[in-house]
Amino acid sequence: MIRYFFRRLGYGFLVLLGVVCAVFFLFQGFGDPSRLVIGQRADAATQDNIRKELYLDQPRWKQFVYYLDDISPIAIHRREEVGTKGLHGIFIGGKKTVFAIKWPYLRRSYQSKREVWDILMEALPGTILLAFAAMLLATAGGICLGVLAAIRKNTWLDTSAIFVSVLGISAPSFFMGILIAYLFGFVFSDFTGLHMTGSLIDTDPFTGRHLELRNLILPAITLGIRPMAIIAQLTRGSLLDVLDQDYIRTAYAKGLPPRVVIWKHGLRNALNPVVTAITGWFAELLAGAFFVEKIFGWKGIGKVTVDALGTLDFPVVMGSVLVTSTFFIMVGLFSDLLYGWIDPRVRLAR
């Protein structure tokens, strides 16, 4: 199991390296970053200084090496860069160069001049909270719906559950987001008490900053519809296979109540594909939250990224892609460990 974990960790590192290469060569070629930083009417001397600061006066391969050096947690920097870039970490070395173990430096925003790392870390908790809430609703609703469909096979309950799950899979998140925001945040707002837009922390000019958990409800439901539908279908199919096994018939023959047989013996052994779907969909939700956050005005890394694309603030976009990709890899590793914990046969096979 340990060897398998480190092998997957190595694969994850290679994937992340590929993402870094794609992000750099994709976004570094758009426009002139020096003009995006200081505008179109800057003098030539100021523009040359900005180009030197961003390494734009160097060949493309050197720019890439410098970019890797900035975002890598283990790197070698010039002593003067530690102060000018505001690097945080442990620095060992002489007066000119230092060996650094540091937080990744994602450079500065073209628009706000703030560090990209600070911008993303302010927005990331909102996205994680939204993804957790959506996944919690999807898991609870999907498993209950799947179990209900399995134990009531070939009845109207089973047919209705399948219809709802197919509808949930087919409906795009951005369409459902607009529809749910309009209906429950505008048309029926007087009854639901919900609003079309709003973030976790709202600022009122009279009462100040206050927590608004109700703003989480609509985006979480929108984001959780598709994974709930998939989890329901996986739970139904897997539980039907398990209920046909010999040990389930033996449990019934021993006189165990159906509730104990289904929830304790049947569902536990049917959860393997469901757990894989849950952990995989959590990573997908981090990416799927981009447009949902924009629709509902939820302050998260998705809304920050979409806004940055609109203003050509490429360092924010590049940093967002790297942070999101890292979460994909971490969730994948967690999925493998959890999968092996639920089914010991997986650990033995690996």
C-alpha positions as CSV (number, residue, x, y, z in Angstrom):
1,M,0.0,0.0,0.0
2,I,2.8,2.4,0.8
3,R,4.6,1.6,-2.4
4,Y,1.4,2.2,-4.3
5,F,0.9,5.5,-2.5
6,F,4.3,6.8,-3.4
7,R,3.9,5.6,-7.0
8,R,0.7,7.6,-7.3
9,L,2.4,10.5,-5.7
10,G,5.0,10.4,-8.4
11,Y,2.3,10.3,-11.1
12,G,0.6,13.2,-9.5
13,F,3.9,15.2,-9.5
14,L,4.3,14.5,-13.3
15,V,0.7,15.6,-13.9
16,L,1.3,18.8,-12.0
17,L,4.5,19.4,-13.9
18,G,2.5,19.0,-17.1
19,V,-0.1,21.5,-15.9
20,V,2.7,24.0,-15.0
21,C,4.1,23.7,-18.6
22,A,0.7,24.1,-20.2
23,V,-0.3,27.1,-18.0
24,F,3.0,28.9,-18.6
25,F,3.2,28.5,-22.4
26,L,-0.6,29.1,-22.8
27,F,-0.9,32.4,-20.9
28,Q,2.5,33.8,-21.2
29,G,2.0,34.4,-24.9
30,F,-1.1,36.6,-24.6
31,G,-0.5,40.3,-25.0
32,D,2.4,42.3,-23.4
33,P,2.3,41.8,-19.6
34,S,4.3,45.0,-19.1
35,R,1.5,47.0,-20.8
36,L,-1.2,45.1,-18.8
37,V,0.6,46.2,-15.6
38,I,1.2,49.9,-16.3
39,G,-1.3,50.6,-19.1
40,Q,-0.9,51.8,-22.7
41,R,0.5,55.3,-22.0
42,A,3.6,54.4,-20.0
43,D,7.0,55.7,-20.9
44,A,9.7,53.4,-22.4
45,A,11.9,53.4,-19.3
46,T,9.1,52.3,-16.9
47,Q,8.1,49.6,-19.4
48,D,11.6,48.3,-19.6
49,N,11.8,48.1,-15.8
50,I,8.6,46.1,-15.6
51,R,9.8,43.8,-18.4
52,K,13.0,43.2,-16.5
53,E,11.1,42.5,-13.2
54,L,8.9,40.0,-15.0
55,Y,11.9,38.4,-16.8
56,L,10.4,39.4,-20.2
57,D,13.8,40.5,-21.4
58,Q,15.0,36.9,-21.2
59,P,14.5,34.0,-23.7
60,R,11.4,32.0,-23.3
61,W,13.2,29.0,-21.8
62,K,14.8,31.2,-19.2
63,Q,11.4,32.7,-18.3
64,F,10.1,29.2,-17.8
65,V,13.0,28.3,-15.5
66,Y,12.5,31.5,-13.4
67,Y,8.7,30.7,-13.2
68,L,9.5,27.2,-12.0
69,D,11.9,28.7,-9.4
70,D,9.1,31.0,-8.2
71,I,6.4,28.4,-7.8
72,S,8.6,25.6,-6.5
73,P,8.6,25.1,-2.7
74,I,12.3,24.2,-3.0
75,A,14.4,26.6,-5.0
76,I,17.4,28.8,-5.3
77,H,16.9,32.6,-5.3
78,R,19.0,35.7,-5.3
79,R,19.3,37.3,-1.8
80,E,17.7,40.5,-3.1
81,E,14.6,38.6,-4.4
82,V,13.7,37.5,-0.9
83,G,12.8,41.0,0.1
84,T,11.5,42.4,-3.2
85,K,9.2,39.5,-3.8
86,G,8.2,39.1,-0.1
87,L,9.1,35.4,0.0
88,H,8.2,33.4,3.1
89,G,10.1,30.4,4.3
90,I,13.5,29.2,5.4
91,F,16.5,30.7,3.5
92,I,20.1,29.3,3.8
93,G,23.0,30.7,2.0
94,G,25.4,33.6,1.4
95,K,25.0,37.2,0.3
96,K,24.2,36.6,-3.3
97,T,22.2,33.4,-3.5
98,V,20.2,31.4,-1.0
99,F,18.7,27.9,-0.9
100,A,15.0,28.3,-0.1
101,I,12.3,26.1,1.4
102,K,9.3,28.4,0.9
103,W,5.7,29.0,0.1
104,P,5.2,29.0,-3.7
105,Y,5.4,32.5,-5.1
106,L,2.7,33.0,-7.6
107,R,3.8,36.5,-8.5
108,R,1.6,39.6,-8.3
109,S,-1.7,40.6,-9.8
110,Y,-1.5,42.9,-12.8
111,Q,-4.6,44.9,-11.6
112,S,-4.4,45.1,-7.8
113,K,-0.6,44.6,-7.5
114,R,-1.3,42.2,-4.6
115,E,0.3,38.8,-4.3
116,V,-1.7,36.2,-6.1
117,W,-1.2,33.7,-3.3
118,D,-2.9,36.1,-0.9
119,I,-5.8,36.7,-3.3
120,L,-6.4,33.0,-3.8
121,M,-6.1,32.1,-0.2
122,E,-8.7,34.6,0.7
123,A,-11.1,33.1,-1.9
124,L,-10.3,29.4,-1.5
125,P,-12.1,28.8,1.8
126,G,-15.4,30.0,0.2
127,T,-14.9,27.5,-2.7
128,I,-14.0,24.6,-0.3
129,L,-17.0,25.4,1.9
130,L,-19.3,25.4,-1.1
131,A,-17.9,22.2,-2.5
132,F,-18.2,20.4,0.9
133,A,-21.8,21.6,1.3
134,A,-22.7,20.5,-2.2
135,M,-21.0,17.1,-1.7
136,L,-22.7,16.6,1.6
137,L,-26.1,17.2,0.1
138,A,-25.3,15.1,-2.9
139,T,-24.0,12.2,-0.8
140,A,-26.9,12.1,1.6
141,G,-29.5,12.6,-1.1
142,G,-27.9,10.2,-3.6
143,I,-27.3,7.3,-1.2
144,C,-30.8,7.5,0.2
145,L,-32.4,7.8,-3.3
146,G,-30.3,4.9,-4.5
147,V,-31.1,2.6,-1.6
148,L,-34.8,3.5,-1.9
149,A,-34.7,2.6,-5.6
150,A,-32.9,-0.7,-5.0
151,I,-35.2,-2.0,-2.3
152,R,-38.3,-0.9,-4.3
153,K,-37.0,-2.3,-7.6
154,N,-39.5,-2.2,-10.5
155,T,-41.9,0.0,-8.6
156,W,-43.0,3.6,-9.3
157,L,-40.4,4.7,-6.6
158,D,-37.6,3.0,-8.6
159,T,-38.8,4.6,-11.9
160,S,-39.1,8.0,-10.3
161,A,-35.6,7.8,-8.8
162,I,-34.1,6.8,-12.2
163,F,-36.0,9.6,-13.9
164,V,-34.8,12.2,-11.4
165,S,-31.2,11.0,-11.6
166,V,-31.2,11.1,-15.5
167,L,-32.6,14.6,-15.4
168,G,-30.0,15.7,-12.9
169,I,-27.2,14.3,-15.0
170,S,-28.5,15.9,-18.2
171,A,-29.1,19.4,-16.9
172,P,-26.0,21.7,-17.2
173,S,-24.9,23.4,-13.9
174,F,-25.0,26.9,-15.4
175,F,-28.5,26.4,-16.7
176,M,-29.7,25.0,-13.4
177,G,-27.9,27.8,-11.6
178,I,-29.8,30.5,-13.5
179,L,-33.1,28.7,-13.1
180,I,-32.7,28.1,-9.4
181,A,-31.5,31.6,-8.8
182,Y,-34.4,33.1,-10.6
183,L,-37.1,30.9,-9.1
184,F,-36.0,30.6,-5.4
185,G,-33.9,33.8,-5.2
186,F,-36.3,36.2,-7.0
187,V,-39.8,34.8,-7.9
188,F,-40.4,33.0,-4.6
189,S,-37.9,35.1,-2.5
190,D,-40.6,36.3,-0.1
191,F,-41.4,32.6,0.8
192,T,-37.8,31.2,0.8
193,G,-36.1,34.2,2.3
194,L,-33.2,33.6,-0.1
195,H,-31.5,36.0,-2.5
196,M,-30.1,35.6,-6.1
197,T,-26.6,36.7,-5.1
198,G,-24.6,36.9,-1.9
199,S,-21.5,35.6,-0.3
200,L,-20.7,34.0,3.1
201,I,-19.7,37.3,4.6
202,D,-21.9,40.3,3.7
203,T,-21.0,43.9,4.6
204,D,-23.8,46.2,5.6
205,P,-23.1,50.0,5.9
206,F,-25.0,50.1,9.2
207,T,-24.5,46.8,10.9
208,G,-21.0,46.0,9.5
209,R,-19.8,42.5,8.5
210,H,-22.0,39.5,9.3
211,L,-22.2,35.8,8.5
212,E,-24.9,34.8,5.9
213,L,-25.1,31.0,5.7
214,R,-28.4,31.2,3.9
215,N,-26.5,32.4,0.8
216,L,-24.8,29.0,0.7
217,I,-28.1,27.1,0.1
218,L,-28.9,27.8,-3.5
219,P,-25.3,27.5,-5.0
220,A,-24.8,24.3,-2.9
221,I,-28.0,22.7,-4.3
222,T,-27.1,23.8,-7.8
223,L,-23.6,22.4,-7.6
224,G,-24.8,19.1,-5.9
225,I,-27.5,18.1,-8.4
226,R,-25.3,16.3,-10.9
227,P,-23.1,14.3,-8.3
228,M,-26.3,13.4,-6.4
229,A,-27.8,11.9,-9.6
230,I,-24.7,9.9,-10.3
231,I,-24.3,8.7,-6.7
232,A,-28.0,7.6,-6.7
233,Q,-27.5,5.5,-9.9
234,L,-24.2,4.0,-8.6
235,T,-25.7,3.1,-5.2
236,R,-28.8,1.5,-6.8
237,G,-26.8,-0.6,-9.2
238,S,-24.1,-1.7,-6.7
239,L,-26.6,-2.5,-4.0
240,L,-28.7,-4.6,-6.4
241,D,-25.6,-6.7,-7.2
242,V,-24.7,-7.0,-3.5
243,L,-28.2,-8.1,-2.5
244,D,-28.0,-11.1,-4.8
245,Q,-24.9,-12.4,-3.0
246,D,-25.0,-15.6,-0.9
247,Y,-24.0,-14.0,2.3
248,I,-27.0,-11.6,2.1
249,R,-29.4,-14.6,1.7
250,T,-27.6,-16.2,4.7
251,A,-28.1,-13.1,6.8
252,Y,-31.8,-13.2,6.0
253,A,-31.9,-16.9,6.8
254,K,-30.5,-16.2,10.2
255,G,-33.4,-13.9,11.0
256,L,-31.7,-10.6,10.8
257,P,-34.0,-7.6,10.2
258,P,-34.1,-6.3,6.7
259,R,-32.9,-2.9,7.9
260,V,-29.8,-4.4,9.4
261,V,-29.1,-6.6,6.4
262,I,-29.4,-3.7,3.9
263,W,-27.7,-0.8,5.8
264,K,-25.1,-2.7,7.8
265,H,-24.1,-5.6,5.5
266,G,-25.4,-4.7,2.0
267,L,-24.6,-1.0,1.8
268,R,-21.1,-1.2,3.3
269,N,-20.0,-3.6,0.6
270,A,-21.8,-1.6,-2.1
271,L,-20.0,1.6,-1.2
272,N,-16.7,1.1,-3.1
273,P,-17.8,2.6,-6.4
274,V,-19.8,5.2,-4.5
275,V,-16.8,6.3,-2.5
276,T,-14.7,6.6,-5.7
277,A,-17.4,8.8,-7.2
278,I,-17.7,11.0,-4.1
279,T,-14.0,11.7,-3.9
280,G,-13.7,12.2,-7.6
281,W,-16.7,14.5,-7.8
282,F,-15.4,16.6,-4.9
283,A,-12.4,17.5,-7.1
284,E,-14.8,18.1,-10.0
285,L,-16.8,20.4,-7.9
286,L,-13.8,22.7,-7.3
287,A,-13.7,23.2,-11.0
288,G,-17.5,23.2,-11.6
289,A,-17.9,25.9,-8.9
290,F,-16.3,28.5,-11.2
291,F,-19.5,29.5,-13.1
292,V,-21.8,28.7,-10.2
293,E,-19.9,31.1,-8.0
294,K,-20.2,33.8,-10.8
295,I,-23.9,33.3,-11.2
296,F,-24.7,33.5,-7.4
297,G,-22.0,36.1,-6.6
298,W,-20.4,33.7,-4.2
299,K,-16.9,34.9,-3.3
300,G,-14.6,32.0,-4.1
301,I,-11.7,31.0,-6.2
302,G,-14.0,30.4,-9.2
303,K,-15.4,33.9,-9.2
304,V,-12.0,35.4,-8.7
305,T,-10.7,33.5,-11.7
306,V,-13.6,34.4,-14.0
307,D,-13.2,38.1,-13.0
308,A,-9.4,37.9,-13.7
309,L,-10.1,36.5,-17.1
310,G,-12.3,39.4,-17.9
311,T,-9.5,41.9,-17.0
312,L,-6.6,39.8,-18.5
313,D,-5.1,39.4,-15.1
314,F,-3.1,36.3,-16.1
315,P,-1.1,35.7,-12.9
316,V,-4.3,35.2,-11.0
317,V,-5.6,32.8,-13.6
318,M,-2.4,30.9,-13.7
319,G,-2.2,30.7,-9.9
320,S,-5.8,29.5,-9.8
321,V,-5.2,26.7,-12.2
322,L,-2.2,25.5,-10.3
323,V,-4.0,25.6,-6.9
324,T,-7.0,23.8,-8.4
325,S,-4.8,21.2,-10.0
326,T,-3.0,20.5,-6.8
327,F,-6.3,19.9,-5.1
328,F,-7.3,17.5,-7.8
329,I,-4.2,15.5,-7.2
330,M,-4.5,15.6,-3.4
331,V,-8.2,14.4,-3.6
332,G,-7.2,11.6,-5.9
333,L,-4.5,10.4,-3.4
334,F,-7.1,10.6,-0.6
335,S,-9.5,8.6,-2.7
336,D,-7.0,5.8,-3.2
337,L,-6.3,5.6,0.6
338,L,-10.0,5.7,1.5
339,Y,-10.8,3.0,-1.1
340,G,-8.2,0.7,0.4
341,W,-9.4,1.3,3.9
342,I,-13.0,0.4,3.1
343,D,-12.1,-2.7,1.1
344,P,-9.0,-4.6,2.6
345,R,-8.8,-6.6,-0.6
346,V,-7.6,-3.5,-2.4
347,R,-4.7,-3.2,-0.1
348,L,-3.7,-6.8,-0.6
349,A,-4.0,-6.5,-4.4
350,R,-1.7,-3.5,-4.4
